[in-house]
Amino acid sequence: MHAPGYVADTDAQAREELYPHFKANRDRIGRERGWGPVTREQFEAEAAHGALSG
């Protein structure tokens, strides 16, 4: 199972620190696959209920 994670003192802090790195990686992959740039709203949805949720 592939289960990346990121830990900080709070969930909010973890999201703030992770987002720039997540966006850069996802946008790079997206360019290769013809996807548009990821939005903060998409990231927050993944963090709350998707692949990034705990």
PQR file with spaces between the fields and no chain letter, atoms N, CA, C, O and H, PARSE charges and radii, in Angstrom:
ATOM       1  N    MET     1       0.839   -1.165    0.000 -0.4000 1.5000
ATOM       2  CA   MET     1       0.000    0.000    0.000 -0.0000 2.0000
ATOM       3  C    MET     1       0.888    1.234    0.000  0.5500 1.7000
ATOM       4  O    MET     1       1.856    1.327    0.756 -0.5500 1.4000
ATOM       5  N    HIS     2       0.544    2.162   -0.850 -0.4000 1.5000
ATOM       6  CA   HIS     2       1.249    3.443   -0.897 -0.0000 2.0000
ATOM       7  C    HIS     2       0.450    4.422   -0.047  0.5500 1.7000
ATOM       8  O    HIS     2      -0.693    4.732   -0.382 -0.5500 1.4000
ATOM       9  H    HIS     2      -0.242    2.087   -1.464  0.4000 1.0000
ATOM      10  N    ALA     3       1.016    4.902    1.019 -0.4000 1.5000
ATOM      11  CA   ALA     3       0.286    5.792    1.927 -0.0000 2.0000
ATOM      12  C    ALA     3       1.188    6.930    2.386  0.5500 1.7000
ATOM      13  O    ALA     3       1.720    6.891    3.495 -0.5500 1.4000
ATOM      14  H    ALA     3       1.945    4.650    1.291  0.4000 1.0000
ATOM      15  N    PRO     4       1.368    7.958    1.528 -0.5600 1.5000
ATOM      16  CA   PRO     4       2.190    9.075    1.956  0.2800 2.0000
ATOM      17  C    PRO     4       1.528    9.842    3.092  0.5500 1.7000
ATOM      18  O    PRO     4       0.304    9.844    3.222 -0.5500 1.4000
ATOM      19  N    GLY     5       2.325   10.476    3.892 -0.4000 1.5000
ATOM      20  CA   GLY     5       1.778   11.265    4.985 -0.0000 2.0000
ATOM      21  C    GLY     5       2.700   12.404    5.347  0.5500 1.7000
ATOM      22  O    GLY     5       3.857   12.452    4.928 -0.5500 1.4000
ATOM      23  H    GLY     5       3.320   10.474    3.787  0.4000 1.0000
ATOM      24  N    TYR     6       2.169   13.318    6.131 -0.4000 1.5000
ATOM      25  CA   TYR     6       2.953   14.445    6.613 -0.0000 2.0000
ATOM      26  C    TYR     6       2.435   14.782    7.997  0.5500 1.7000
ATOM      27  O    TYR     6       1.226   14.886    8.199 -0.5500 1.4000
ATOM      28  H    TYR     6       1.230   13.279    6.471  0.4000 1.0000
ATOM      29  N    VAL     7       3.331   14.954    8.946 -0.4000 1.5000
ATOM      30  CA   VAL     7       2.947   15.188   10.333 -0.0000 2.0000
ATOM      31  C    VAL     7       3.514   16.530   10.798  0.5500 1.7000
ATOM      32  O    VAL     7       4.676   16.849   10.549 -0.5500 1.4000
ATOM      33  H    VAL     7       4.314   14.870    8.782  0.4000 1.0000
ATOM      34  N    ALA     8       2.676   17.301   11.473 -0.4000 1.5000
ATOM      35  CA   ALA     8       3.080   18.561   12.101 -0.0000 2.0000
ATOM      36  C    ALA     8       2.342   18.655   13.431  0.5500 1.7000
ATOM      37  O    ALA     8       1.586   17.750   13.785 -0.5500 1.4000
ATOM      38  H    ALA     8       1.731   17.041   11.675  0.4000 1.0000
ATOM      39  N    ASP     9       2.550   19.723   14.157 -0.4000 1.5000
ATOM      40  CA   ASP     9       1.896   19.882   15.456 -0.0000 2.0000
ATOM      41  C    ASP     9       0.372   19.896   15.342  0.5500 1.7000
ATOM      42  O    ASP     9      -0.323   19.411   16.234 -0.5500 1.4000
ATOM      43  H    ASP     9       3.164   20.458   13.870  0.4000 1.0000
ATOM      44  N    THR    10      -0.150   20.456   14.240 -0.4000 1.5000
ATOM      45  CA   THR    10      -1.598   20.486   14.016 -0.0000 2.0000
ATOM      46  C    THR    10      -1.891   20.101   12.570  0.5500 1.7000
ATOM      47  O    THR    10      -1.012   20.170   11.712 -0.5500 1.4000
ATOM      48  H    THR    10       0.415   20.850   13.515  0.4000 1.0000
ATOM      49  N    ASP    11      -3.125   19.696   12.307 -0.4000 1.5000
ATOM      50  CA   ASP    11      -3.532   19.401   10.934 -0.0000 2.0000
ATOM      51  C    ASP    11      -3.403   20.641   10.054  0.5500 1.7000
ATOM      52  O    ASP    11      -2.944   20.554    8.916 -0.5500 1.4000
ATOM      53  H    ASP    11      -3.840   19.640   13.005  0.4000 1.0000
ATOM      54  N    ALA    12      -3.807   21.787   10.580 -0.4000 1.5000
ATOM      55  CA   ALA    12      -3.738   23.032    9.804 -0.0000 2.0000
ATOM      56  C    ALA    12      -2.293   23.351    9.427  0.5500 1.7000
ATOM      57  O    ALA    12      -2.020   23.745    8.293 -0.5500 1.4000
ATOM      58  H    ALA    12      -4.180   21.858   11.505  0.4000 1.0000
ATOM      59  N    GLN    13      -1.383   23.186   10.355 -0.4000 1.5000
ATOM      60  CA   GLN    13       0.031   23.435   10.076 -0.0000 2.0000
ATOM      61  C    GLN    13       0.548   22.461    9.025  0.5500 1.7000
ATOM      62  O    GLN    13       1.284   22.859    8.123 -0.5500 1.4000
ATOM      63  H    GLN    13      -1.604   22.866   11.277  0.4000 1.0000
ATOM      64  N    ALA    14       0.177   21.207    9.130 -0.4000 1.5000
ATOM      65  CA   ALA    14       0.614   20.209    8.154 -0.0000 2.0000
ATOM      66  C    ALA    14       0.118   20.563    6.757  0.5500 1.7000
ATOM      67  O    ALA    14       0.867   20.458    5.785 -0.5500 1.4000
ATOM      68  H    ALA    14      -0.422   20.883    9.863  0.4000 1.0000
ATOM      69  N    ARG    15      -1.134   20.980    6.653 -0.4000 1.5000
ATOM      70  CA   ARG    15      -1.675   21.351    5.339 -0.0000 2.0000
ATOM      71  C    ARG    15      -0.945   22.555    4.757  0.5500 1.7000
ATOM      72  O    ARG    15      -0.623   22.571    3.569 -0.5500 1.4000
ATOM      73  H    ARG    15      -1.743   21.066    7.442  0.4000 1.0000
ATOM      74  N    GLU    16      -0.682   23.559    5.582 -0.4000 1.5000
ATOM      75  CA   GLU    16       0.023   24.751    5.106 -0.0000 2.0000
ATOM      76  C    GLU    16       1.429   24.409    4.629  0.5500 1.7000
ATOM      77  O    GLU    16       1.879   24.928    3.608 -0.5500 1.4000
ATOM      78  H    GLU    16      -0.944   23.546    6.547  0.4000 1.0000
ATOM      79  N    GLU    17       2.118   23.551    5.349 -0.4000 1.5000
ATOM      80  CA   GLU    17       3.492   23.200    5.000 -0.0000 2.0000
ATOM      81  C    GLU    17       3.552   22.257    3.795  0.5500 1.7000
ATOM      82  O    GLU    17       4.475   22.341    2.985 -0.5500 1.4000
ATOM      83  H    GLU    17       1.753   23.129    6.179  0.4000 1.0000
ATOM      84  N    LEU    18       2.580   21.368    3.678 -0.4000 1.5000
ATOM      85  CA   LEU    18       2.590   20.380    2.605 -0.0000 2.0000
ATOM      86  C    LEU    18       2.114   20.943    1.273  0.5500 1.7000
ATOM      87  O    LEU    18       2.628   20.551    0.225 -0.5500 1.4000
ATOM      88  H    LEU    18       1.830   21.299    4.337  0.4000 1.0000
ATOM      89  N    TYR    19       1.154   21.844    1.291 -0.4000 1.5000
ATOM      90  CA   TYR    19       0.517   22.293    0.055 -0.0000 2.0000
ATOM      91  C    TYR    19       1.482   22.738   -1.044  0.5500 1.7000
ATOM      92  O    TYR    19       1.329   22.276   -2.175 -0.5500 1.4000
ATOM      93  H    TYR    19       0.737   22.162    2.142  0.4000 1.0000
ATOM      94  N    PRO    20       2.458   23.598   -0.788 -0.5600 1.5000
ATOM      95  CA   PRO    20       3.332   24.027   -1.892  0.2800 2.0000
ATOM      96  C    PRO    20       4.052   22.859   -2.578  0.5500 1.7000
ATOM      97  O    PRO    20       4.240   22.866   -3.795 -0.5500 1.4000
ATOM      98  N    HIS    21       4.448   21.871   -1.795 -0.4000 1.5000
ATOM      99  CA   HIS    21       5.158   20.713   -2.340 -0.0000 2.0000
ATOM     100  C    HIS    21       4.196   19.800   -3.101  0.5500 1.7000
ATOM     101  O    HIS    21       4.528   19.293   -4.172 -0.5500 1.4000
ATOM     102  H    HIS    21       4.296   21.865   -0.807  0.4000 1.0000
ATOM     103  N    PHE    22       3.006   19.594   -2.542 -0.4000 1.5000
ATOM     104  CA   PHE    22       1.982   18.801   -3.207 -0.0000 2.0000
ATOM     105  C    PHE    22       1.627   19.432   -4.553  0.5500 1.7000
ATOM     106  O    PHE    22       1.550   18.741   -5.569 -0.5500 1.4000
ATOM     107  H    PHE    22       2.736   20.006   -1.671  0.4000 1.0000
ATOM     108  N    LYS    23       1.412   20.748   -4.552 -0.4000 1.5000
ATOM     109  CA   LYS    23       1.020   21.455   -5.776 -0.0000 2.0000
ATOM     110  C    LYS    23       2.103   21.344   -6.836  0.5500 1.7000
ATOM     111  O    LYS    23       1.804   21.046   -7.992 -0.5500 1.4000
ATOM     112  H    LYS    23       1.475   21.310   -3.727  0.4000 1.0000
ATOM     113  N    ALA    24       3.347   21.578   -6.466 -0.4000 1.5000
ATOM     114  CA   ALA    24       4.441   21.508   -7.438 -0.0000 2.0000
ATOM     115  C    ALA    24       4.517   20.119   -8.072  0.5500 1.7000
ATOM     116  O    ALA    24       4.660   19.998   -9.288 -0.5500 1.4000
ATOM     117  H    ALA    24       3.591   21.821   -5.527  0.4000 1.0000
ATOM     118  N    ASN    25       4.422   19.092   -7.267 -0.4000 1.5000
ATOM     119  CA   ASN    25       4.496   17.720   -7.767 -0.0000 2.0000
ATOM     120  C    ASN    25       3.285   17.382   -8.624  0.5500 1.7000
ATOM     121  O    ASN    25       3.432   16.828   -9.714 -0.5500 1.4000
ATOM     122  H    ASN    25       4.305   19.191   -6.278  0.4000 1.0000
ATOM     123  N    ARG    26       2.099   17.706   -8.146 -0.4000 1.5000
ATOM     124  CA   ARG    26       0.865   17.393   -8.882 -0.0000 2.0000
ATOM     125  C    ARG    26       0.789   18.174  -10.180  0.5500 1.7000
ATOM     126  O    ARG    26       0.332   17.635  -11.188 -0.5500 1.4000
ATOM     127  H    ARG    26       1.980   18.155   -7.261  0.4000 1.0000
ATOM     128  N    ASP    27       1.220   19.421  -10.188 -0.4000 1.5000
ATOM     129  CA   ASP    27       1.205   20.211  -11.417 -0.0000 2.0000
ATOM     130  C    ASP    27       2.217   19.678  -12.436  0.5500 1.7000
ATOM     131  O    ASP    27       1.954   19.699  -13.638 -0.5500 1.4000
ATOM     132  H    ASP    27       1.591   19.859   -9.370  0.4000 1.0000
ATOM     133  N    ARG    28       3.363   19.206  -11.965 -0.4000 1.5000
ATOM     134  CA   ARG    28       4.356   18.617  -12.881 -0.0000 2.0000
ATOM     135  C    ARG    28       3.787   17.364  -13.539  0.5500 1.7000
ATOM     136  O    ARG    28       3.872   17.198  -14.756 -0.5500 1.4000
ATOM     137  H    ARG    28       3.577   19.189  -10.989  0.4000 1.0000
ATOM     138  N    ILE    29       3.218   16.500  -12.737 -0.4000 1.5000
ATOM     139  CA   ILE    29       2.604   15.286  -13.267 -0.0000 2.0000
ATOM     140  C    ILE    29       1.437   15.643  -14.186  0.5500 1.7000
ATOM     141  O    ILE    29       1.259   15.040  -15.245 -0.5500 1.4000
ATOM     142  H    ILE    29       3.150   16.635  -11.749  0.4000 1.0000
ATOM     143  N    GLY    30       0.657   16.619  -13.773 -0.4000 1.5000
ATOM     144  CA   GLY    30      -0.493   17.040  -14.564 -0.0000 2.0000
ATOM     145  C    GLY    30      -0.113   17.555  -15.939  0.5500 1.7000
ATOM     146  O    GLY    30      -0.795   17.262  -16.921 -0.5500 1.4000
ATOM     147  H    GLY    30       0.802   17.109  -12.913  0.4000 1.0000
ATOM     148  N    ARG    31       0.965   18.316  -16.020 -0.4000 1.5000
ATOM     149  CA   ARG    31       1.421   18.805  -17.324 -0.0000 2.0000
ATOM     150  C    ARG    31       1.741   17.645  -18.258  0.5500 1.7000
ATOM     151  O    ARG    31       1.427   17.690  -19.447 -0.5500 1.4000
ATOM     152  H    ARG    31       1.519   18.554  -15.222  0.4000 1.0000
ATOM     153  N    GLU    32       2.369   16.604  -17.710 -0.4000 1.5000
ATOM     154  CA   GLU    32       2.723   15.431  -18.511 -0.0000 2.0000
ATOM     155  C    GLU    32       1.477   14.686  -18.994  0.5500 1.7000
ATOM     156  O    GLU    32       1.509   14.027  -20.033 -0.5500 1.4000
ATOM     157  H    GLU    32       2.624   16.568  -16.744  0.4000 1.0000
ATOM     158  N    ARG    33       0.388   14.792  -18.246 -0.4000 1.5000
ATOM     159  CA   ARG    33      -0.827   14.025  -18.542 -0.0000 2.0000
ATOM     160  C    ARG    33      -1.967   14.871  -19.095  0.5500 1.7000
ATOM     161  O    ARG    33      -3.063   14.364  -19.334 -0.5500 1.4000
ATOM     162  H    ARG    33       0.361   15.328  -17.402  0.4000 1.0000
ATOM     163  N    GLY    34      -1.709   16.152  -19.297 -0.4000 1.5000
ATOM     164  CA   GLY    34      -2.721   17.017  -19.867 -0.0000 2.0000
ATOM     165  C    GLY    34      -3.759   17.520  -18.881  0.5500 1.7000
ATOM     166  O    GLY    34      -4.847   17.930  -19.286 -0.5500 1.4000
ATOM     167  H    GLY    34      -0.818   16.563  -19.103  0.4000 1.0000
ATOM     168  N    TRP    35      -3.443   17.496  -17.599 -0.4000 1.5000
ATOM     169  CA   TRP    35      -4.363   17.985  -16.565 -0.0000 2.0000
ATOM     170  C    TRP    35      -4.084   19.457  -16.308  0.5500 1.7000
ATOM     171  O    TRP    35      -2.973   19.939  -16.529 -0.5500 1.4000
ATOM     172  H    TRP    35      -2.560   17.163  -17.270  0.4000 1.0000
ATOM     173  N    GLY    36      -5.096   20.162  -15.842 -0.4000 1.5000
ATOM     174  CA   GLY    36      -4.912   21.544  -15.410 -0.0000 2.0000
ATOM     175  C    GLY    36      -4.232   21.585  -14.045  0.5500 1.7000
ATOM     176  O    GLY    36      -4.122   20.559  -13.374 -0.5500 1.4000
ATOM     177  H    GLY    36      -5.999   19.771  -15.662  0.4000 1.0000
ATOM     178  N    PRO    37      -3.778   22.763  -13.634 -0.5600 1.5000
ATOM     179  CA   PRO    37      -3.142   22.914  -12.319  0.2800 2.0000
ATOM     180  C    PRO    37      -4.123   22.559  -11.189  0.5500 1.7000
ATOM     181  O    PRO    37      -5.324   22.811  -11.284 -0.5500 1.4000
ATOM     182  N    VAL    38      -3.588   21.981  -10.145 -0.4000 1.5000
ATOM     183  CA   VAL    38      -4.406   21.647   -8.978 -0.0000 2.0000
ATOM     184  C    VAL    38      -4.720   22.930   -8.211  0.5500 1.7000
ATOM     185  O    VAL    38      -3.895   23.842   -8.150 -0.5500 1.4000
ATOM     186  H    VAL    38      -2.612   21.776  -10.067  0.4000 1.0000
ATOM     187  N    THR    39      -5.897   22.995   -7.638 -0.4000 1.5000
ATOM     188  CA   THR    39      -6.292   24.163   -6.850 -0.0000 2.0000
ATOM     189  C    THR    39      -6.173   23.854   -5.364  0.5500 1.7000
ATOM     190  O    THR    39      -6.079   22.697   -4.954 -0.5500 1.4000
ATOM     191  H    THR    39      -6.567   22.255   -7.688  0.4000 1.0000
ATOM     192  N    ARG    40      -6.179   24.909   -4.577 -0.4000 1.5000
ATOM     193  CA   ARG    40      -6.148   24.723   -3.122 -0.0000 2.0000
ATOM     194  C    ARG    40      -7.400   23.969   -2.676  0.5500 1.7000
ATOM     195  O    ARG    40      -7.337   23.154   -1.755 -0.5500 1.4000
ATOM     196  H    ARG    40      -6.256   25.849   -4.910  0.4000 1.0000
ATOM     197  N    GLU    41      -8.527   24.233   -3.317 -0.4000 1.5000
ATOM     198  CA   GLU    41      -9.776   23.561   -2.965 -0.0000 2.0000
ATOM     199  C    GLU    41      -9.675   22.054   -3.225  0.5500 1.7000
ATOM     200  O    GLU    41     -10.164   21.256   -2.425 -0.5500 1.4000
ATOM     201  H    GLU    41      -8.579   24.895   -4.065  0.4000 1.0000
ATOM     202  N    GLN    42      -9.049   21.665   -4.328 -0.4000 1.5000
ATOM     203  CA   GLN    42      -8.865   20.236   -4.605 -0.0000 2.0000
ATOM     204  C    GLN    42      -7.955   19.601   -3.558  0.5500 1.7000
ATOM     205  O    GLN    42      -8.222   18.496   -3.086 -0.5500 1.4000
ATOM     206  H    GLN    42      -8.651   22.314   -4.978  0.4000 1.0000
ATOM     207  N    PHE    43      -6.888   20.297   -3.198 -0.4000 1.5000
ATOM     208  CA   PHE    43      -5.987   19.796   -2.167 -0.0000 2.0000
ATOM     209  C    PHE    43      -6.726   19.620   -0.845  0.5500 1.7000
ATOM     210  O    PHE    43      -6.587   18.587   -0.190 -0.5500 1.4000
ATOM     211  H    PHE    43      -6.671   21.195   -3.581  0.4000 1.0000
ATOM     212  N    GLU    44      -7.510   20.620   -0.451 -0.4000 1.5000
ATOM     213  CA   GLU    44      -8.245   20.545    0.816 -0.0000 2.0000
ATOM     214  C    GLU    44      -9.249   19.386    0.799  0.5500 1.7000
ATOM     215  O    GLU    44      -9.441   18.720    1.816 -0.5500 1.4000
ATOM     216  H    GLU    44      -7.622   21.459   -0.983  0.4000 1.0000
ATOM     217  N    ALA    45      -9.886   19.147   -0.344 -0.4000 1.5000
ATOM     218  CA   ALA    45     -10.822   18.022   -0.445 -0.0000 2.0000
ATOM     219  C    ALA    45     -10.080   16.691   -0.273  0.5500 1.7000
ATOM     220  O    ALA    45     -10.576   15.790    0.404 -0.5500 1.4000
ATOM     221  H    ALA    45      -9.730   19.688   -1.170  0.4000 1.0000
ATOM     222  N    GLU    46      -8.909   16.565   -0.874 -0.4000 1.5000
ATOM     223  CA   GLU    46      -8.111   15.343   -0.715 -0.0000 2.0000
ATOM     224  C    GLU    46      -7.647   15.175    0.733  0.5500 1.7000
ATOM     225  O    GLU    46      -7.600   14.060    1.254 -0.5500 1.4000
ATOM     226  H    GLU    46      -8.506   17.297   -1.423  0.4000 1.0000
ATOM     227  N    ALA    47      -7.307   16.291    1.372 -0.4000 1.5000
ATOM     228  CA   ALA    47      -6.860   16.241    2.766 -0.0000 2.0000
ATOM     229  C    ALA    47      -8.001   15.873    3.703  0.5500 1.7000
ATOM     230  O    ALA    47      -7.787   15.218    4.723 -0.5500 1.4000
ATOM     231  H    ALA    47      -7.345   17.196    0.949  0.4000 1.0000
ATOM     232  N    ALA    48      -9.203   16.294    3.359 -0.4000 1.5000
ATOM     233  CA   ALA    48     -10.353   16.033    4.232 -0.0000 2.0000
ATOM     234  C    ALA    48     -10.979   14.666    4.006  0.5500 1.7000
ATOM     235  O    ALA    48     -11.384   14.006    4.963 -0.5500 1.4000
ATOM     236  H    ALA    48      -9.376   16.826    2.531  0.4000 1.0000
ATOM     237  N    HIS    49     -11.066   14.228    2.741 -0.4000 1.5000
ATOM     238  CA   HIS    49     -11.841   13.016    2.460 -0.0000 2.0000
ATOM     239  C    HIS    49     -11.208   12.104    1.416  0.5500 1.7000
ATOM     240  O    HIS    49     -11.818   11.105    1.035 -0.5500 1.4000
ATOM     241  H    HIS    49     -10.737   14.764    1.963  0.4000 1.0000
ATOM     242  N    GLY    50     -10.017   12.415    0.947 -0.4000 1.5000
ATOM     243  CA   GLY    50      -9.429   11.645   -0.143 -0.0000 2.0000
ATOM     244  C    GLY    50      -8.141   10.944    0.234  0.5500 1.7000
ATOM     245  O    GLY    50      -7.955   10.493    1.365 -0.5500 1.4000
ATOM     246  H    GLY    50      -9.522   13.227    1.256  0.4000 1.0000
ATOM     247  N    ALA    51      -7.268   10.866   -0.735 -0.4000 1.5000
ATOM     248  CA   ALA    51      -6.021   10.121   -0.577 -0.0000 2.0000
ATOM     249  C    ALA    51      -5.100   10.696    0.496  0.5500 1.7000
ATOM     250  O    ALA    51      -4.237    9.981    1.006 -0.5500 1.4000
ATOM     251  H    ALA    51      -7.418   11.232   -1.653  0.4000 1.0000
ATOM     252  N    LEU    52      -5.264   11.959    0.847 -0.4000 1.5000
ATOM     253  CA   LEU    52      -4.417   12.577    1.865 -0.0000 2.0000
ATOM     254  C    LEU    52      -5.035   12.578    3.253  0.5500 1.7000
ATOM     255  O    LEU    52      -4.420   13.049    4.210 -0.5500 1.4000
ATOM     256  H    LEU    52      -5.965   12.540    0.433  0.4000 1.0000
ATOM     257  N    SER    53      -6.238   12.057    3.364 -0.4000 1.5000
ATOM     258  CA   SER    53      -6.909   12.091    4.680 -0.0000 2.0000
ATOM     259  C    SER    53      -6.350   11.006    5.587  0.5500 1.7000
ATOM     260  O    SER    53      -5.831    9.989    5.128 -0.5500 1.4000
ATOM     261  H    SER    53      -6.738   11.674    2.587  0.4000 1.0000
ATOM     262  N    GLY    54      -6.468   11.242    6.853 -0.4000 1.5000
ATOM     263  CA   GLY    54      -5.923   10.301    7.829 -0.0000 2.0000
ATOM     264  C    GLY    54      -6.967    9.559    8.455  0.5500 1.7000
ATOM     265  O    GLY    54      -6.697    8.714    9.309 -0.5500 1.4000
ATOM     266  H    GLY    54      -6.890   12.068    7.226  0.4000 1.0000
